[in-house]
Amino acid sequence: MSFIKELWAFLRVRKKLWLAPLIIVMVILGALLIAAQGSVIAPFVYTLF
């Protein structure tokens, strides 16, 4: 959790808040790929792309 707090503080101080949506989308896509690796969800995920 401290990593997320530090990242948020960095983005706020450096005026880089426009990076927050990009980071969120990358995390969501990464989680989706990890979930689709070898689970029952895989056929449904592949139909999205």
mmCIF file of the N, C-alpha and C atoms, coordinates in Angstrom:
data_MODEL
# 
_entry.id   MODEL 
# 
loop_
_atom_site.group_PDB 
_atom_site.id 
_atom_site.type_symbol 
_atom_site.label_atom_id 
_atom_site.label_alt_id 
_atom_site.label_comp_id 
_atom_site.label_asym_id 
_atom_site.label_entity_id 
_atom_site.label_seq_id 
_atom_site.pdbx_PDB_ins_code 
_atom_site.Cartn_x 
_atom_site.Cartn_y 
_atom_site.Cartn_z 
_atom_site.occupancy 
_atom_site.B_iso_or_equiv 
_atom_site.pdbx_formal_charge 
_atom_site.auth_seq_id 
_atom_site.auth_comp_id 
_atom_site.auth_asym_id 
_atom_site.auth_atom_id 
_atom_site.pdbx_PDB_model_num 
ATOM 1   N N  . MET A 1 1  ? 0.818   -1.196  0.000   1.00 0.00 ? 1  MET A N  1 
ATOM 2   C CA . MET A 1 1  ? 0.000   0.000   0.000   1.00 0.00 ? 1  MET A CA 1 
ATOM 3   C C  . MET A 1 1  ? 0.859   1.256   0.000   1.00 0.00 ? 1  MET A C  1 
ATOM 4   N N  . SER A 1 2  ? 2.032   1.193   0.600   1.00 0.00 ? 2  SER A N  1 
ATOM 5   C CA . SER A 1 2  ? 2.881   2.387   0.657   1.00 0.00 ? 2  SER A CA 1 
ATOM 6   C C  . SER A 1 2  ? 3.363   2.786   -0.732  1.00 0.00 ? 2  SER A C  1 
ATOM 7   N N  . PHE A 1 3  ? 3.529   1.794   -1.613  1.00 0.00 ? 3  PHE A N  1 
ATOM 8   C CA . PHE A 1 3  ? 3.941   2.109   -2.984  1.00 0.00 ? 3  PHE A CA 1 
ATOM 9   C C  . PHE A 1 3  ? 2.892   2.961   -3.687  1.00 0.00 ? 3  PHE A C  1 
ATOM 10  N N  . ILE A 1 4  ? 1.641   2.616   -3.496  1.00 0.00 ? 4  ILE A N  1 
ATOM 11  C CA . ILE A 1 4  ? 0.553   3.373   -4.127  1.00 0.00 ? 4  ILE A CA 1 
ATOM 12  C C  . ILE A 1 4  ? 0.493   4.785   -3.567  1.00 0.00 ? 4  ILE A C  1 
ATOM 13  N N  . LYS A 1 5  ? 0.684   4.909   -2.259  1.00 0.00 ? 5  LYS A N  1 
ATOM 14  C CA . LYS A 1 5  ? 0.690   6.241   -1.642  1.00 0.00 ? 5  LYS A CA 1 
ATOM 15  C C  . LYS A 1 5  ? 1.845   7.088   -2.159  1.00 0.00 ? 5  LYS A C  1 
ATOM 16  N N  . GLU A 1 6  ? 3.026   6.466   -2.271  1.00 0.00 ? 6  GLU A N  1 
ATOM 17  C CA . GLU A 1 6  ? 4.177   7.198   -2.789  1.00 0.00 ? 6  GLU A CA 1 
ATOM 18  C C  . GLU A 1 6  ? 3.990   7.588   -4.243  1.00 0.00 ? 6  GLU A C  1 
ATOM 19  N N  . LEU A 1 7  ? 3.435   6.694   -5.030  1.00 0.00 ? 7  LEU A N  1 
ATOM 20  C CA . LEU A 1 7  ? 3.179   6.992   -6.440  1.00 0.00 ? 7  LEU A CA 1 
ATOM 21  C C  . LEU A 1 7  ? 2.186   8.141   -6.574  1.00 0.00 ? 7  LEU A C  1 
ATOM 22  N N  . TRP A 1 8  ? 1.129   8.114   -5.786  1.00 0.00 ? 8  TRP A N  1 
ATOM 23  C CA . TRP A 1 8  ? 0.135   9.186   -5.827  1.00 0.00 ? 8  TRP A CA 1 
ATOM 24  C C  . TRP A 1 8  ? 0.746   10.524  -5.406  1.00 0.00 ? 8  TRP A C  1 
ATOM 25  N N  . ALA A 1 9  ? 1.574   10.498  -4.371  1.00 0.00 ? 9  ALA A N  1 
ATOM 26  C CA . ALA A 1 9  ? 2.245   11.727  -3.921  1.00 0.00 ? 9  ALA A CA 1 
ATOM 27  C C  . ALA A 1 9  ? 3.183   12.252  -5.008  1.00 0.00 ? 9  ALA A C  1 
ATOM 28  N N  . PHE A 1 10 ? 3.899   11.365  -5.662  1.00 0.00 ? 10 PHE A N  1 
ATOM 29  C CA . PHE A 1 10 ? 4.789   11.774  -6.753  1.00 0.00 ? 10 PHE A CA 1 
ATOM 30  C C  . PHE A 1 10 ? 4.005   12.421  -7.885  1.00 0.00 ? 10 PHE A C  1 
ATOM 31  N N  . LEU A 1 11 ? 2.901   11.782  -8.283  1.00 0.00 ? 11 LEU A N  1 
ATOM 32  C CA . LEU A 1 11 ? 2.091   12.330  -9.376  1.00 0.00 ? 11 LEU A CA 1 
ATOM 33  C C  . LEU A 1 11 ? 1.521   13.694  -9.003  1.00 0.00 ? 11 LEU A C  1 
ATOM 34  N N  . ARG A 1 12 ? 1.124   13.854  -7.759  1.00 0.00 ? 12 ARG A N  1 
ATOM 35  C CA . ARG A 1 12 ? 0.537   15.113  -7.309  1.00 0.00 ? 12 ARG A CA 1 
ATOM 36  C C  . ARG A 1 12 ? 1.577   16.227  -7.242  1.00 0.00 ? 12 ARG A C  1 
ATOM 37  N N  . VAL A 1 13 ? 2.741   15.914  -6.702  1.00 0.00 ? 13 VAL A N  1 
ATOM 38  C CA . VAL A 1 13 ? 3.780   16.933  -6.538  1.00 0.00 ? 13 VAL A CA 1 
ATOM 39  C C  . VAL A 1 13 ? 4.352   17.357  -7.886  1.00 0.00 ? 13 VAL A C  1 
ATOM 40  N N  . ARG A 1 14 ? 4.563   16.406  -8.763  1.00 0.00 ? 14 ARG A N  1 
ATOM 41  C CA . ARG A 1 14 ? 5.170   16.699  -10.058 1.00 0.00 ? 14 ARG A CA 1 
ATOM 42  C C  . ARG A 1 14 ? 4.161   17.162  -11.111 1.00 0.00 ? 14 ARG A C  1 
ATOM 43  N N  . LYS A 1 15 ? 2.900   17.305  -10.725 1.00 0.00 ? 15 LYS A N  1 
ATOM 44  C CA . LYS A 1 15 ? 1.826   17.738  -11.635 1.00 0.00 ? 15 LYS A CA 1 
ATOM 45  C C  . LYS A 1 15 ? 1.672   16.776  -12.820 1.00 0.00 ? 15 LYS A C  1 
ATOM 46  N N  . LYS A 1 16 ? 1.757   15.505  -12.529 1.00 0.00 ? 16 LYS A N  1 
ATOM 47  C CA . LYS A 1 16 ? 1.628   14.473  -13.551 1.00 0.00 ? 16 LYS A CA 1 
ATOM 48  C C  . LYS A 1 16 ? 0.351   13.657  -13.351 1.00 0.00 ? 16 LYS A C  1 
ATOM 49  N N  . LEU A 1 17 ? -0.709  14.301  -12.936 1.00 0.00 ? 17 LEU A N  1 
ATOM 50  C CA . LEU A 1 17 ? -1.955  13.575  -12.676 1.00 0.00 ? 17 LEU A CA 1 
ATOM 51  C C  . LEU A 1 17 ? -2.556  12.973  -13.939 1.00 0.00 ? 17 LEU A C  1 
ATOM 52  N N  . TRP A 1 18 ? -2.135  13.461  -15.106 1.00 0.00 ? 18 TRP A N  1 
ATOM 53  C CA . TRP A 1 18 ? -2.649  12.892  -16.349 1.00 0.00 ? 18 TRP A CA 1 
ATOM 54  C C  . TRP A 1 18 ? -2.152  11.457  -16.551 1.00 0.00 ? 18 TRP A C  1 
ATOM 55  N N  . LEU A 1 19 ? -1.123  11.046  -15.803 1.00 0.00 ? 19 LEU A N  1 
ATOM 56  C CA . LEU A 1 19 ? -0.622  9.677   -15.902 1.00 0.00 ? 19 LEU A CA 1 
ATOM 57  C C  . LEU A 1 19 ? -1.478  8.677   -15.120 1.00 0.00 ? 19 LEU A C  1 
ATOM 58  N N  . ALA A 1 20 ? -2.263  9.160   -14.182 1.00 0.00 ? 20 ALA A N  1 
ATOM 59  C CA . ALA A 1 20 ? -3.060  8.264   -13.336 1.00 0.00 ? 20 ALA A CA 1 
ATOM 60  C C  . ALA A 1 20 ? -4.005  7.372   -14.154 1.00 0.00 ? 20 ALA A C  1 
ATOM 61  N N  . PRO A 1 21 ? -4.782  7.912   -15.112 1.00 0.00 ? 21 PRO A N  1 
ATOM 62  C CA . PRO A 1 21 ? -5.653  7.016   -15.886 1.00 0.00 ? 21 PRO A CA 1 
ATOM 63  C C  . PRO A 1 21 ? -4.875  5.978   -16.696 1.00 0.00 ? 21 PRO A C  1 
ATOM 64  N N  . LEU A 1 22 ? -3.713  6.355   -17.206 1.00 0.00 ? 22 LEU A N  1 
ATOM 65  C CA . LEU A 1 22 ? -2.903  5.398   -17.962 1.00 0.00 ? 22 LEU A CA 1 
ATOM 66  C C  . LEU A 1 22 ? -2.421  4.258   -17.072 1.00 0.00 ? 22 LEU A C  1 
ATOM 67  N N  . ILE A 1 23 ? -1.997  4.596   -15.872 1.00 0.00 ? 23 ILE A N  1 
ATOM 68  C CA . ILE A 1 23 ? -1.526  3.574   -14.941 1.00 0.00 ? 23 ILE A CA 1 
ATOM 69  C C  . ILE A 1 23 ? -2.670  2.649   -14.549 1.00 0.00 ? 23 ILE A C  1 
ATOM 70  N N  . ILE A 1 24 ? -3.845  3.211   -14.314 1.00 0.00 ? 24 ILE A N  1 
ATOM 71  C CA . ILE A 1 24 ? -5.009  2.405   -13.936 1.00 0.00 ? 24 ILE A CA 1 
ATOM 72  C C  . ILE A 1 24 ? -5.390  1.443   -15.049 1.00 0.00 ? 24 ILE A C  1 
ATOM 73  N N  . VAL A 1 25 ? -5.399  1.925   -16.287 1.00 0.00 ? 25 VAL A N  1 
ATOM 74  C CA . VAL A 1 25 ? -5.745  1.064   -17.426 1.00 0.00 ? 25 VAL A CA 1 
ATOM 75  C C  . VAL A 1 25 ? -4.709  -0.042  -17.589 1.00 0.00 ? 25 VAL A C  1 
ATOM 76  N N  . MET A 1 26 ? -3.443  0.279   -17.418 1.00 0.00 ? 26 MET A N  1 
ATOM 77  C CA . MET A 1 26 ? -2.403  -0.743  -17.531 1.00 0.00 ? 26 MET A CA 1 
ATOM 78  C C  . MET A 1 26 ? -2.544  -1.809  -16.446 1.00 0.00 ? 26 MET A C  1 
ATOM 79  N N  . VAL A 1 27 ? -2.894  -1.398  -15.237 1.00 0.00 ? 27 VAL A N  1 
ATOM 80  C CA . VAL A 1 27 ? -3.081  -2.360  -14.145 1.00 0.00 ? 27 VAL A CA 1 
ATOM 81  C C  . VAL A 1 27 ? -4.289  -3.256  -14.429 1.00 0.00 ? 27 VAL A C  1 
ATOM 82  N N  . ILE A 1 28 ? -5.363  -2.677  -14.933 1.00 0.00 ? 28 ILE A N  1 
ATOM 83  C CA . ILE A 1 28 ? -6.563  -3.463  -15.242 1.00 0.00 ? 28 ILE A CA 1 
ATOM 84  C C  . ILE A 1 28 ? -6.277  -4.473  -16.355 1.00 0.00 ? 28 ILE A C  1 
ATOM 85  N N  . LEU A 1 29 ? -5.587  -4.037  -17.411 1.00 0.00 ? 29 LEU A N  1 
ATOM 86  C CA . LEU A 1 29 ? -5.251  -4.961  -18.497 1.00 0.00 ? 29 LEU A CA 1 
ATOM 87  C C  . LEU A 1 29 ? -4.307  -6.068  -18.012 1.00 0.00 ? 29 LEU A C  1 
ATOM 88  N N  . GLY A 1 30 ? -3.362  -5.717  -17.168 1.00 0.00 ? 30 GLY A N  1 
ATOM 89  C CA . GLY A 1 30 ? -2.465  -6.730  -16.622 1.00 0.00 ? 30 GLY A CA 1 
ATOM 90  C C  . GLY A 1 30 ? -3.206  -7.759  -15.784 1.00 0.00 ? 30 GLY A C  1 
ATOM 91  N N  . ALA A 1 31 ? -4.133  -7.278  -14.962 1.00 0.00 ? 31 ALA A N  1 
ATOM 92  C CA . ALA A 1 31 ? -4.930  -8.202  -14.141 1.00 0.00 ? 31 ALA A CA 1 
ATOM 93  C C  . ALA A 1 31 ? -5.807  -9.084  -15.021 1.00 0.00 ? 31 ALA A C  1 
ATOM 94  N N  . LEU A 1 32 ? -6.334  -8.520  -16.090 1.00 0.00 ? 32 LEU A N  1 
ATOM 95  C CA . LEU A 1 32 ? -7.161  -9.298  -17.018 1.00 0.00 ? 32 LEU A CA 1 
ATOM 96  C C  . LEU A 1 32 ? -6.339  -10.381 -17.702 1.00 0.00 ? 32 LEU A C  1 
ATOM 97  N N  . LEU A 1 33 ? -5.135  -10.058 -18.105 1.00 0.00 ? 33 LEU A N  1 
ATOM 98  C CA . LEU A 1 33 ? -4.273  -11.060 -18.739 1.00 0.00 ? 33 LEU A CA 1 
ATOM 99  C C  . LEU A 1 33 ? -3.869  -12.150 -17.759 1.00 0.00 ? 33 LEU A C  1 
ATOM 100 N N  . ILE A 1 34 ? -3.582  -11.775 -16.530 1.00 0.00 ? 34 ILE A N  1 
ATOM 101 C CA . ILE A 1 34 ? -3.224  -12.777 -15.527 1.00 0.00 ? 34 ILE A CA 1 
ATOM 102 C C  . ILE A 1 34 ? -4.419  -13.675 -15.224 1.00 0.00 ? 34 ILE A C  1 
ATOM 103 N N  . ALA A 1 35 ? -5.611  -13.087 -15.159 1.00 0.00 ? 35 ALA A N  1 
ATOM 104 C CA . ALA A 1 35 ? -6.811  -13.881 -14.886 1.00 0.00 ? 35 ALA A CA 1 
ATOM 105 C C  . ALA A 1 35 ? -7.128  -14.815 -16.048 1.00 0.00 ? 35 ALA A C  1 
ATOM 106 N N  . ALA A 1 36 ? -6.779  -14.405 -17.260 1.00 0.00 ? 36 ALA A N  1 
ATOM 107 C CA . ALA A 1 36 ? -7.100  -15.209 -18.439 1.00 0.00 ? 36 ALA A CA 1 
ATOM 108 C C  . ALA A 1 36 ? -6.043  -16.271 -18.722 1.00 0.00 ? 36 ALA A C  1 
ATOM 109 N N  . GLN A 1 37 ? -4.964  -16.264 -17.966 1.00 0.00 ? 37 GLN A N  1 
ATOM 110 C CA . GLN A 1 37 ? -3.849  -17.172 -18.229 1.00 0.00 ? 37 GLN A CA 1 
ATOM 111 C C  . GLN A 1 37 ? -4.284  -18.637 -18.237 1.00 0.00 ? 37 GLN A C  1 
ATOM 112 N N  . GLY A 1 38 ? -4.965  -19.060 -17.238 1.00 0.00 ? 38 GLY A N  1 
ATOM 113 C CA . GLY A 1 38 ? -5.318  -20.474 -17.189 1.00 0.00 ? 38 GLY A CA 1 
ATOM 114 C C  . GLY A 1 38 ? -6.585  -20.708 -16.405 1.00 0.00 ? 38 GLY A C  1 
ATOM 115 N N  . SER A 1 39 ? -7.588  -19.927 -16.678 1.00 0.00 ? 39 SER A N  1 
ATOM 116 C CA . SER A 1 39 ? -8.809  -20.074 -15.893 1.00 0.00 ? 39 SER A CA 1 
ATOM 117 C C  . SER A 1 39 ? -10.000 -20.323 -16.808 1.00 0.00 ? 39 SER A C  1 
ATOM 118 N N  . VAL A 1 40 ? -11.134 -20.429 -16.181 1.00 0.00 ? 40 VAL A N  1 
ATOM 119 C CA . VAL A 1 40 ? -12.377 -20.657 -16.909 1.00 0.00 ? 40 VAL A CA 1 
ATOM 120 C C  . VAL A 1 40 ? -12.811 -19.397 -17.654 1.00 0.00 ? 40 VAL A C  1 
ATOM 121 N N  . ILE A 1 41 ? -12.300 -18.257 -17.238 1.00 0.00 ? 41 ILE A N  1 
ATOM 122 C CA . ILE A 1 41 ? -12.683 -16.982 -17.839 1.00 0.00 ? 41 ILE A CA 1 
ATOM 123 C C  . ILE A 1 41 ? -12.038 -16.794 -19.213 1.00 0.00 ? 41 ILE A C  1 
ATOM 124 N N  . ALA A 1 42 ? -10.984 -17.538 -19.521 1.00 0.00 ? 42 ALA A N  1 
ATOM 125 C CA . ALA A 1 42 ? -10.190 -17.335 -20.730 1.00 0.00 ? 42 ALA A CA 1 
ATOM 126 C C  . ALA A 1 42 ? -11.022 -17.241 -22.014 1.00 0.00 ? 42 ALA A C  1 
ATOM 127 N N  . PRO A 1 43 ? -11.956 -18.156 -22.296 1.00 0.00 ? 43 PRO A N  1 
ATOM 128 C CA . PRO A 1 43 ? -12.705 -18.028 -23.550 1.00 0.00 ? 43 PRO A CA 1 
ATOM 129 C C  . PRO A 1 43 ? -13.522 -16.727 -23.638 1.00 0.00 ? 43 PRO A C  1 
ATOM 130 N N  . PHE A 1 44 ? -13.993 -16.235 -22.513 1.00 0.00 ? 44 PHE A N  1 
ATOM 131 C CA . PHE A 1 44 ? -14.774 -14.992 -22.537 1.00 0.00 ? 44 PHE A CA 1 
ATOM 132 C C  . PHE A 1 44 ? -13.881 -13.780 -22.740 1.00 0.00 ? 44 PHE A C  1 
ATOM 133 N N  . VAL A 1 45 ? -12.683 -13.828 -22.195 1.00 0.00 ? 45 VAL A N  1 
ATOM 134 C CA . VAL A 1 45 ? -11.752 -12.715 -22.353 1.00 0.00 ? 45 VAL A CA 1 
ATOM 135 C C  . VAL A 1 45 ? -11.284 -12.644 -23.792 1.00 0.00 ? 45 VAL A C  1 
ATOM 136 N N  . TYR A 1 46 ? -11.008 -13.767 -24.413 1.00 0.00 ? 46 TYR A N  1 
ATOM 137 C CA . TYR A 1 46 ? -10.513 -13.771 -25.778 1.00 0.00 ? 46 TYR A CA 1 
ATOM 138 C C  . TYR A 1 46 ? -11.546 -13.252 -26.758 1.00 0.00 ? 46 TYR A C  1 
ATOM 139 N N  . THR A 1 47 ? -12.820 -13.400 -26.452 1.00 0.00 ? 47 THR A N  1 
ATOM 140 C CA . THR A 1 47 ? -13.848 -12.872 -27.343 1.00 0.00 ? 47 THR A CA 1 
ATOM 141 C C  . THR A 1 47 ? -13.919 -11.347 -27.288 1.00 0.00 ? 47 THR A C  1 
ATOM 142 N N  . LEU A 1 48 ? -13.417 -10.734 -26.208 1.00 0.00 ? 48 LEU A N  1 
ATOM 143 C CA . LEU A 1 48 ? -13.409 -9.277  -26.119 1.00 0.00 ? 48 LEU A CA 1 
ATOM 144 C C  . LEU A 1 48 ? -12.407 -8.676  -27.090 1.00 0.00 ? 48 LEU A C  1 
ATOM 145 N N  . PHE A 1 49 ? -11.312 -9.373  -27.335 1.00 0.00 ? 49 PHE A N  1 
ATOM 146 C CA . PHE A 1 49 ? -10.270 -8.863  -28.211 1.00 0.00 ? 49 PHE A CA 1 
ATOM 147 C C  . PHE A 1 49 ? -10.330 -9.583  -29.514 1.00 0.00 ? 49 PHE A C  1 
# 
